[in-house]
Amino acid sequence: MSHRLGGGRAWRGAMLAACLGLTVIMAGTAGGDAKALAAPVPPATVYRDVYNGWKWWHVYCYRCHGVNAIGGALAPNLIGANQKFTRAEFIKIVREGREDKGMQSWKALLTDAQIGQIQLYVRARKEKVLPAGRPDELGPNKTKWAPPAGWPKT
């Protein structure tokens, strides 16, 4: 007798429900009006978005692009010098995929806000604002983590 209920449909259904629940929870991080978008972003908010990007990265992206965005057997290093995508380009590529390169579209599983958080995480790694590994709330010299002056640029 198979241990997979309904040929795996129950498991897939549970995973889809979990992903949709996370999407609803995480979508709240992108809300706000135009005035809020123009206001300076507090360091705690930037840290939260980088941290959430790290979490999304390790759910969806690391299998192909490697841990810490350094590349893998299936997809390129995203923190290398040759990777110069704007935020809008990054979001479009992840949302739509790159069929010619074997990358699927992620629009069914990730919102633009979540993809933006992934881009922020990758940017932090690329610009060496964030060391390899799990993001830590403490920055250099054991002080509260804060983004460099003028970072992130939107």
Number of C-alpha atoms within 10 A of each C-alpha: 3 7 7 10 9 9 10 11 11 12 13 11 11 11 12 13 12 12 14 15 12 13 16 12 10 16 15 10 15 15 11 9 8 8 7 10 12 9 8 8 12 10 16 14 12 19 19 15 22 24 20 21 24 26 18 18 24 16 10 14 18 18 16 16 19 19 17 23 26 18 18 14 10 12 18 16 19 21 19 14 8 9 11 13 13 12 16 12 12 15 23 17 17 21 19 14 16 13 9 7 9 10 15 14 16 18 15 9 15 21 18 17 19 23 24 22 26 27 26 23 28 22 22 19 22 21 12 11 16 20 14 12 10 11 19 13 14 11 15 8 7 9 9 12 19 18 16 9 7 8 13 13 7 9
